[in-house]
Amino acid sequence: MLPKAVSEKLLNETNSSNQTPAYLAAICGHLEIIKIYLSNGLDVNMQYYYGTTMLHIAADTGLKDLVQYLVDYQGININLRDQHKSTPLRLACAKGREEIAAILIQAGANVNMANMHKATPLITAAINGHVKILEMLIAHPEIDISSKAVCGLTAFDFAQRNGHKECVRLLEPYQVSKCMLM
């Protein structure tokens, strides 16, 4: 443990861009430094720029070891949303970070939480053509395959529009036939 005055300065001091040392350590993936900050009282769910947490940063930038450490950390909220209402899982799905998506799903991340545009992790994976992530999400017992983004399109619609044939093939069996609606 660091002396209280030192730990408070390290936890709360910001640079000219309003970034704390912990935020910078998360961006750089310095797991050992993050461990020191957390052991000295840093709130694991502290929100930084645009409401991002260390878990958002780690998921978005592909820091698998940091993601694993954080999801195992007592008190972590893996479903916190940033300013755009994105969860760490949705960010991992956007970037095609398969291992990170798997860690988050296994840790209990909500697979249906949508961002401000109502893009769920499933829709996001379909938009970007991330087949393996799409497979993981489709296999999840709580997945809502019929969810629609603000524009009214489903994951299937986005996959079709973006020419992601393998994603279309995976999602096609779950589509409601227009004939059935008449």
PyMOL commands that set and color helices and strands:
alter all, ss='L'
color gray80, all
select helices_A, chain A and resi 4-12+21-28+31-39+49-51+54-61+64-72+88-95+98-106+121-128+131-139+155-161+165-174+178-181
alter helices_A, ss='H'
color red, helices_A
deselect
rebuild
show_as cartoon
